[in-house]
Amino acid sequence: MRPIYFPVPDERPPTIDPVAAERWDRAAPARPPWLHEEVGRRMEERLQWIRLQPRAWADWAPVRGGLEAHARVAQRYPRAECFVAEEQAGRRQAAGAALSPPWWKRWRGAPAVRHAAGVPDAAVQMLWSNMALHLAADPRALMARWHRALAVDGFLMFSCLGPDSLRELRDLYRGLGWPPPASEFTDMHDWGDMLVHAGFAEPVMDMERLTLTWETPQRLLAELRELGANLHPGRFPALRGRAWRGRLEQALAGRLAGPDGRLSLTFEIIYGHALKPAPRVRVGAESAVSLQDMKALLQADKRPRD
């Protein structure tokens, strides 16, 4: 009998070009868009329902995710040490200038803020990521890094765009016969499956839709450029001319304007929460356990039992 081979599914989202994603990550402005700050404010309000008070927490890519949102989380956990993870050197420098406590707070014993490209393994009890996951070229690898950074019983809080985002713009491009204007964002149920596959437990996902409006097509396009780039592999492969830009602005004004004349777009916001449970070890004739997992297992054995 010949063996049967099953294809291995692609671990990247099917509509994200990894080269374009890396290019945008390098070129993204070192400031948070308004939408990111608003989503961060709403996500921070959800922390009131979580009883765990982390001794240390990490903010993943706060320069784009939201500096005001970071300040709100830091105010909620004033005694917790903070790790700031920024992979790009320029944004890491911007984060250091914006988020390091002033000297007089350090003199009074304020918790340290550590800036680096990542977070040490098992260093934090809470990892916060605002509006970054939908732009990741390899989200499973990113979730694995988050999982390693969290201590056992720590939790993840994240937000990202959902598949209903920019539906009006997608319809407009489709009607004009143009390639997609943006990647197809992942559904919240698929995010939940990825979290479980990455080792998280009890993922809780919810979503809401926000409608943003603009006075002119020019203002709309300028804000979309702040939010991100078109990472779809099937995007138009060359530069557009002024005639096309004029046609786009005319189509936006004609198809997206409401009764008040303002142009509107829908954004689906996904919020996610998940825990890092104690590791489970499969016992066999020979079993290999990492040092980090062994420490977690030994600590779990010492906890009081009901």
C-alpha angles and dihedrals in degrees: 000000000000117000119254116230122205119204116249110237118242108261093211125075107269094236103046120094105213093207091053090045092054091047092052091047089058095043101041113120115258093241135078120253117237092249092056091053091049093049090047090053091052093046092049089057088061090063090075088076094056116087098193112102106205119222087206133013137184131221111207112213098340096171089072096024096058135291093204090050089052090053091052092052091046089052090051091053102033095162097047124104112239132216117198114201117199117157097192113076094220094054091043088058090047090050091051091053094045104037108033110106116248119260094257091057090049089049089054091053102262113175116270123260111211119199121201143131091265145356125268117250116278091356102130140044094209131036118195122197119172121193097335108102098074090060096050113115090205108026094173091059090048092051089050089055090049090049092052092048093055124083118228111285089020120129140225125224118188143155134196143157119285131216095266091064117118092005092151092053092047091052091049093052091045092051091052093048094246127142117263115292094215143008120278104259119225122258118246092241090057090050088053091052091049091051092054090047089052091055101264122133137213098013113195117197131184136161144200135189123234124193117209123193134199135192097226140016089245092059091046094052093045092055093046089055088055091053097054149290134279103268097174112128089221096054119127103288100213141045120287123229133229092260091059091047090053091049090050093051091048091050092048092051092047101044108029100043118110129206090283092053095247120130116235137197131185123232121192110208119201120200121196136189127180140162132230106229128201110280120261118221121208108218116219139148086290123016127187118204126183118237091243092052092046091054090049092050092050091049091049090054090056095056117107114258125220 
